[in-house]
Amino acid sequence: MMGYGGGWGMMGGVGLIFTIFWIVAFVDLILLGIWLWQQITKK
């Protein structure tokens, strides 16, 4: 992730969208993991 910390001036709105995308993807993976764990432990 080049320019993640220092390149906010260059990236502008694209950096914000990219950050939001990563947060959504991260939360989605956590929820998927919880769901899978529940499916496994039910059996």
C-alpha positions in Angstrom: 0.0 0.0 0.0 2.3 2.7 -1.3 1.4 6.3 -0.4 -1.2 5.2 2.2 0.1 7.6 4.9 1.9 10.4 2.9 0.0 10.6 -0.3 -3.4 12.0 0.9 -2.8 15.3 -1.0 -2.2 13.6 -4.3 -5.0 11.0 -3.9 -7.7 13.3 -2.6 -11.2 11.8 -3.0 -9.8 8.5 -4.5 -7.9 7.8 -1.2 -11.1 8.4 0.7 -13.1 6.0 -1.5 -10.3 3.4 -1.3 -10.2 3.7 2.5 -14.0 3.2 2.8 -13.8 0.2 0.4 -11.1 -1.4 2.6 -13.1 -0.8 5.8 -16.3 -2.3 4.2 -14.3 -5.3 2.9 -12.6 -5.8 6.4 -16.0 -5.7 8.2 -17.5 -8.1 5.6 -14.7 -10.6 6.1 -15.2 -10.4 9.9 -19.0 -11.0 9.5 -18.3 -13.9 7.1 -15.9 -15.4 9.6 -18.4 -15.2 12.4 -21.1 -16.7 10.2 -18.9 -19.6 9.2 -17.9 -20.2 12.8 -21.5 -20.4 13.8 -22.2 -22.9 11.0 -19.3 -25.1 12.1 -20.2 -25.0 15.9 -23.9 -25.8 15.2 -23.1 -29.3 14.1 
